[in-house]
Structures are given as C-alpha cells and as structure tokens.
C-alpha cells in the first residue's frame, strides 16, 4: 500500500472535458434529428423510433451533465483540501 495519495488534476480536467464533448456531440445529434414523420408505409413506426432515440439521447445528456457536475465537485473538493493542507504547511498523508 502506498504511503501517499496524490490527485492528478490534469486527468480530472481531461475527464470533465471528455464528458463535456460527449454531451455536446450527443446534444448536437439530437438537435439535427428529423422532426417530421416520413410519409408512406412505416412512417409512423419510423417516427416513433426517432422519438424514442431522441428521448434516450436526452436522458444520456442529463446523465453526462450529472457526471460532469460530480467530477467537477470532486476536483474542487480535492483542491480545497490541498489548499488547506498547504496553508498548514504539512502534507495530509504524512504521519505526524
């Protein structure tokens, strides 16, 4: 077991960024989806499938936004602890 613990802020930032890009991309696809039902045989079924996919995309975007908020809060919490420890002049995981 390690005697120390270190948060890699660059990795947390990368995770936040990747989640944000995924949410933006999915939201963009959602905005460009057709809204009119195609005419002809199967048009209603196709429209129902598109509507289902759009609802699923919306749910995924909400989940991604929640994940972004959670990782951001975690990063901020770690930074706060690091700052408090730095202000005290000791490392948090070093035995006293």
GUKOL-197680 format. One line per field, with one value per residue (C-alpha): residue number from 1; residue in one letter; x, y, z. Coordinates in steps of 0.05 Angstrom, whole numbers, padded with zeros to 5 digits. Layout:
! residues N
seq: c(NUM	...);
type: c(a	...);
x: c(X	...);
y: c(Y	...);
z: c(Z	...);
END
This chain:
! residues 96
seq: c(1	2	3	4	5	6	7	8	9	10	11	12	13	14	15	16	17	18	19	20	21	22	23	24	25	26	27	28	29	30	31	32	33	34	35	36	37	38	39	40	41	42	43	44	45	46	47	48	49	50	51	52	53	54	55	56	57	58	59	60	61	62	63	64	65	66	67	68	69	70	71	72	73	74	75	76	77	78	79	80	81	82	83	84	85	86	87	88	89	90	91	92	93	94	95	96);
type: c(x	x	x	x	x	x	x	x	x	x	x	x	x	x	x	x	x	x	x	x	x	x	x	x	x	x	x	x	x	x	x	x	x	x	x	x	x	x	x	x	x	x	x	x	x	x	x	x	x	x	x	x	x	x	x	x	x	x	x	x	x	x	x	x	x	x	x	x	x	x	x	x	x	x	x	x	x	x	x	x	x	x	x	x	x	x	x	x	x	x	x	x	x	x	x	x);
x: c(00000	00025	00044	00017	-00042	-00039	-00095	-00078	-00115	-00097	-00132	-00194	-00195	-00189	-00247	-00290	-00272	-00286	-00354	-00370	-00351	-00394	-00453	-00445	-00438	-00499	-00539	-00518	-00541	-00607	-00617	-00605	-00652	-00712	-00776	-00825	-00854	-00836	-00894	-00915	-00916	-00877	-00874	-00908	-00863	-00801	-00825	-00837	-00766	-00736	-00777	-00752	-00680	-00687	-00715	-00657	-00607	-00637	-00631	-00558	-00543	-00573	-00531	-00468	-00483	-00492	-00425	-00392	-00420	-00397	-00326	-00322	-00345	-00295	-00238	-00259	-00263	-00193	-00166	-00197	-00165	-00098	-00102	-00119	-00062	-00014	-00035	-00018	00049	00043	00023	-00042	-00018	00048	00049	00054);
y: c(00000	00069	00118	00177	00199	00249	00275	00284	00348	00344	00277	00304	00362	00314	00272	00335	00356	00288	00284	00354	00337	00274	00313	00368	00317	00278	00342	00365	00300	00308	00378	00355	00295	00297	00321	00306	00236	00205	00193	00124	00055	00051	00126	00125	00069	00107	00170	00131	00102	00171	00199	00142	00155	00229	00215	00167	00218	00269	00221	00207	00282	00292	00235	00264	00332	00299	00264	00329	00362	00305	00303	00379	00379	00324	00363	00426	00388	00359	00428	00457	00403	00413	00488	00479	00430	00476	00533	00490	00472	00396	00341	00308	00237	00245	00216	00269);
z: c(00000	-00017	00038	-00001	-00043	-00099	-00143	-00216	-00232	-00306	-00310	-00275	-00324	-00382	-00356	-00348	-00418	-00450	-00415	-00439	-00511	-00508	-00482	-00534	-00591	-00568	-00559	-00628	-00659	-00621	-00649	-00721	-00719	-00765	-00733	-00788	-00796	-00862	-00909	-00931	-00902	-00837	-00829	-00761	-00737	-00761	-00726	-00661	-00665	-00676	-00618	-00573	-00595	-00580	-00510	-00498	-00522	-00475	-00417	-00434	-00438	-00370	-00343	-00374	-00344	-00276	-00284	-00304	-00241	-00197	-00224	-00221	-00148	-00132	-00164	-00126	-00060	-00070	-00088	-00025	00018	-00017	-00005	00069	00078	00042	00087	00147	00116	00121	00073	00091	00084	00122	00192	00245);
END
